[in-house]
Amino acid sequence: MAFSKVFIPYGAYWSSPFSKWQGSLANEHAVELAAKTGRKFFELRKIDPMKLDNLYFGITIPQTSVFYGGPWVAAMLGNPDITGPMIGQACITGITVTKLAAQDIENGLTSATLAITADRCSNGPHMVFASQAKPGATPNSEDWVWDNFGYDPWAKNSMLQTAENVAAEHGVTKEQMDEVTARRYEQYAMSLDDDRAFQRRYMVPAEVGKGKRAKLIEGDEGIFPTTLEGLQKLKPVLPEGQVSYGSQTHPADGNAGIIVTTQEVAAEMSQDKNITIQVLGFGTARTKKGFMAAAMVPAARAALEHAGLKPSDMKAVKTHNPFAVNDIVLAKELELDLDNMNNYGCSLVFGHPQGPTAMRTVVELIEELVTKGGGYGMFSGCAAGDTAAGLIIKVSGK
């Protein structure tokens, strides 16, 4: 899907800190926290939420009252006059809601749409489904987070097994995964330099608790210090496998948002009139059953094709990489520089709260391109069901 009329105002996006599950965000209502963080964003950026004319709300893990979805979020954000649907597409939910917002702009249906995402893996719901077919109407049940992480009803395997399948097919070893994981931690550490100067460009603190217990969460929580030596000591999770606990991501909590607009509105909302951010192309793909980590390759190629660009044109590349093997295979197939993908952070290190993960990564992609003086950037990330999505953007100025 190609775009020519879709822009993102510079600075018109945010991510909360990501907190490893069962951390400081574990008892916060994910939807209410996202609205609270979003209100703080509008205040800090001096953007009037009443200028929005539409909203897409992405969430994958149920919260109480989430039935009211988009309208509830919009009202809590400060614009009770707009509405919008609630979208869930596992790990690429953030890209999906951004794409839907972009389609509306491209087709002239709206002029300023908020794509907002929220999720909380912590304290995941235990779902009970009525069943009249069982003796005594004994209900069926599901632990929403763990059961779905561990079993794909179509491929009939876990997400971890998909990574092992891809590693086996491409001959990727544990040693290679350890090296990439150590490198990704080094790159994440770049975002912490100078008192988190890079993260402060987009990160809005999360306010948790009430009264005397209220506090601000300024930065990510639960990031595990990583060294190559430490990774080498870890054994694979599965017998005869290659993926250790160190070379895969961890569940987390958080939220993120991006305002998608026309070029004219982008100029009005931008925090720096000299910087232009244009959305050029999206791509989606589904790979063979049980090979989720490989789906990023065709999704990236589709996005590049729609944008009329080549991998070599990219000045920055970011991924949602729940497993280190994702990056290894993508770099191999598209002939990318493996060591220079994911500067400043990625989900392998900062965690995976589902809906907001890809959106935060795209925000970081924008800011990395700004630090480099502009250029083309690509995001690609996989999702449950052996699917993936890709995005191409162009940053001009500075």
Secondary structure, 3 states (H helix, E strand, C coil): CECCCCECCCCCEEECCCEECCCCCCCCCHHHHHHHHHHHHHHHHCCCHHHCCEEEEECCCCCCCHHHHHHHHHHHHCCCCCCCCEECCHHHHHHHHHHHHHHHHHCCCCCEEEEEEEEECCCCCEEEECCCCCHHHCCEEEEHHHHHHHCCCCCCCCHHHHHHHHHHHHCCCHHHHHHHHHHHHHHHHHCCHHHHCCHHHCECCEEECCHHHCEEECCCECCCCCCHHHHHHCCECCCCCCCEHHHECCEEEEEEEEEEECHHHHHHHCCCCCCEEEEEEEEEEECCCCCHHHHHHHHHHHHHHHHCCCHHHEEEEEEECCEHHHHHHHHHHHCCCHHHCCCCCCHHHHCECCCCHHHHHHHHHHHHHHHCCCEEEEEEEEECCCEEEEEEEEEECC
